[in-house]
Amino acid sequence: MKSILTIARAEILSVFRNRVLTSLIILFLASSVISIYAGSSTIRTEIAAFKLAAQLRAESGVSALPVMPEIAPLHIMNNSIDYVLMVGALLAIFLGYGMVSEDYRDKTLHIILSRRVYRDQYISGKIAGGVVLLSLLHWAAFMVELILLGLAGTGSFGIKEAGLLVFFHLIAIVYMSLFLLLSGFFSVVFLRSLPAFLTSVSIWLGLSYVIPEIGRSVRTYLLASDPAGQTVQSTLIPTPLSDAIQAISPAYHFRNLGDYLFSGLDKVNVGFPLFSLFLILILPVLVGAGVYLSFNAKEIGSNA
């Protein structure tokens, strides 16, 4: 256990000597502020539009008021989903692509494994360091969001909303850990940082953007005309094929969970996306097992 903690601590400290990683960390924390500012601005605009419409109707003698927009306290956090999908996943890849390859390049891996540090301890320490760092970042983001949500004043924010926000950050840690482990896996396979990074980024782009876009492109159109038959409106609706394609993407399932949590549980007509939660939880386990198996199979040094 002491060896694992030592390696994890060294892994965390090494991050702050990397300017790119430090910049991504700052950007990730700043995204919490940006998300709340953008979301609250949108909601304030909707409220202002409602008040203006109500005023105009009252001045014109119309008694029926427009419908007040429904505001969920966490609705202003919707942009956080995109920030995790983009900045968060990229940050995790940067944390993991040199997990093993950098020690191998610096010729320190053989030395570490020859000093009564077993392979399982070494790789466990590397993974633990990355996951702990991601957890600390989300804890810091959560504290910032609590303060800003209290100041935003766009809806009642209580214990239930705080619990939902905690749950979102826990799921985000797991989601980002998936890409940390994925890039760590290629770091073991290639034992070189550049191929590991490029492969991880390519898979991330494919899973997060290409596949969902393909799924959206095979949706079908539902045509409907107004009662007078003067205009025809088209609406895109999902098909079994489009749903099956999008289900391949972890980003699709993470967005499902985020949309559910931030839309207000009392206003959601669909059930909790349990299948999405299952996939988000099981995928890092499977990829993590691949990291252990591939590292133990590598002919690197002693203590195999």
Secondary structure, 3 states (H helix, E strand, C coil): CHHHHHHHHHHHHHHCCCHHHHHHHHHHHHHHHHHHHHHHHHHHHHHHHHHHHHHHHHHCCCCCCCCCCCCCCCHHHHHHHHHHHHHHHHHHHHHHCCCCHHHHHCCCHHHHHCCCCCHHHHHHHHHHHHHHHHHHHHHHHHHHHHHHHHHHCCCCCCHHHHHHHHHHHHHHHHHHHHHHHHHHHHHHHHCCHHHHHHHHHHHHHHHHHHHHHHHHHCCEEEEEECCCCCCEEEEEECCHHHHHHHCCCHHHHHHHHHHHHHCCHHHCCCCCCHHHHHHHHHHHHHHHHHHHHHHHHCCCCCCC
